[in-house]
Amino acid sequence: MDEELGVDRLAAAAHMSRRSFVRAFKASTGTTPAAWVRSRRLDEARRLLETTDLPVDRIAAACGFGNPVTLRQNFAVAFGSTPSSYRRRFDARP
């Protein structure tokens, strides 16, 4: 998840043109490639918050957000919580 996963790279990996890839992706998943990647990155961030003690800046980098501010902004929009608050509430570590 920490790699660049733009539409051009995904389309090339699928051996499709950008336009065909976006159309096929949306028809198959019901969402855009960017929204899907963001959702997967947020899922991974939640998993890391629940199961590790990694600091938020390391989680942001590991999930491809680049910096903790971007992670916090996306996390708040998606889950209505900051990453730190989420961790306090859902920490699954023994």
C-alpha angles and dihedrals in degrees: 000000000000093000128091106269103182124158093257092055093045092047091050091050089052091047090237136122115260092249095048091046094052091048094047093044093052092045091051101041105021092234141075122268091246093052091047093050091047090051092050090048091051090049090054091047090053091049092051092046090052098044109029140046093225113141117253093251091057091046090050091053094044091052096047099252093122096216138024094249092061091047092049093049094049092042093052093050093047101040107016091237140087117250091247093052090047091052093051091051101041105029104149097182117120 
